[in-house]
Amino acid sequence: MDTPFIYLDYNASTPIDSRVTGAMIPYLTNHYGNPSSIHLQGKRAKEAIETARRQLADLLGASPGEIIFTSGGTESNNLAIMGTAMAQKDKGNHIITSDIEHPAVLEVCKYLEKQGFDITYLKANQKGIVDPKDLERAITPRTILITIMHANNEIGSVQPIPEIGEIAERYAICLHTDAAQSIGKIRTQVNDLKVDLLSVAGHKFYAPKGVGALYVKKGTPIVRTTFGAGHEFNLRPGTENTLLIVGLGKAAEIAHLELERDNAHLREMRDYLLQRIKALKMDGLVNGDLSLCLPNTLNISFKDIDANAVIHALRDTVALSAGSACHSGKVTLSNVVKATLKDYGYAKGTFRFSVGRNTTKKDIDSALAHLFKSFGNGDVLYII
C-alpha cells in the first residue's frame, strides 16, 4: 500500500477548493465567449467577471471598481510599485520597503534603483516585524511610496500595516501591501489596514494558480505598465481569463464566509504541531513571535540537522520548506530568519511548516513520525 502524502506547505501553494472547481467548470466547457464581445456568450463571460470582482471586493471591504484582475501576486506587485512610482516621478523618487519582502517586491525595487529611484530597505526586529518608528524616520520630502508586506511568507510575522498606514496618511504617501500570505487566514479589510494598494495571489487561498488581483483605492496615482486595449479600467490590457477569475471570485467568497472558522482551525493545527514537537523532545527554536504571526505558520530550527537533506529525502512523503540554503558548505539564511534566529548553531536545521484548511492532527502526527525517524537514525544525510 502506498504511503499517504502529507502536505504541510500551504504557504507555497494551496489545493484548489472543490467548490472553486465546481464554479469554474461551466467556463471551461460552455461559457467560452470573449467578455468584450456584445453577443450572448460575451455577456455571460462579462457578468461572471463582474460577479468575481464583487466577491473579491466584499472580502477586502473595497468597491468593485477598485479591483484590477492580474495573473497573480507578482504581476500585482509589479503594477502597484512600478505604476505608482512612474505616476509620481515628478513629485519624488524615494521608496521605502523592507529587506524581508518577497522577491516580487525586492526585484522591482532593485530595477527602479537602476532607473534613478532611491530605495530604503528597512530591517526587521527579532520578532520579524518592521518597526513603524524606523519607517517614519526614513521618510523624506521626496518619499512617494511605502511598500511593506502584510504577512511574511517564511515565519508568518504580521506587520503593523494599520500603524504604518496612519504614518503614510499623515505624510500623504501611497502605501502598498503584499497580502498574498494573509488573505484567507486573517482579516484583510483595506479600510482597517489604511492601504492605497493591496496585492492578491489566488493560489495562496484555494484558487487556481495564474490569477490574482490588485486593489487600487480610488484616486490613487497609478499608470499602466503594459500596453494594449483598455481592459481592467485601462490598467491591465489583455483579454480577461474568465475561467481563472471565476475561480478567484469563488475562493474569495468562501474565504469571506469561512474566515473565522478557518482561522480557528489553522491556529489549532499550528499549536498542536508545536505541542507534539515539544512532547517528542525535538530540540527546536521557534523563529518569530507566534502571538504576532499568521495562525498557520511555524518556522522552527533544529540543532545539528540538515533541513535541506531531510526535505529532499522525504520529498515523496512529506511536503515542507527549508529556511536556509547551503552553497559550498556555507549556510545562507533569509533576512527574516537571520533577524529572528536566536542561535546560529541551529541555522541549517530551519524548517517552515504551514498548515491549511485540509490539515488534520493525523497528518501532523504522521509527518512528525517521519521527521523524528530521520532525525534519530544517525544517518549522515540528516545529522550534521
Secondary structure, 3 states (H helix, E strand, C coil): CCCCCEECECCCCCCCCHHHHHHHHHHHHCCCCCCCCCCHHHHHHHHHHHHHHHHHHHHHCCCHHHEEEECCHHHHHHHHHHHHHHHCCCCCCEEEEECCCCHHHHHHHHHHHHCCCEEEEECECCCCCECHHHHHHHCCCCEEEEECCCECCCCCEECCHHHHHHHHHHCCCEEEEECCCCECCECCCHHHHCCCEEEEEHHHCCCCCCCEEEEECCCCCCCCCCCCCCHHHHCCCCCCCHHHHHHHHHHHHHHHHHHHHHHHHHHHHHHHHHHHHHHCCCCEEECCCHHHECCCEEEEEECCECHHHHHHHCCCCEECEECEEEECCEEEECHHHHHHCCCHHHHHHEEEEECCCCCCHHHHHHHHHHHHHHHHCCCCCCEC
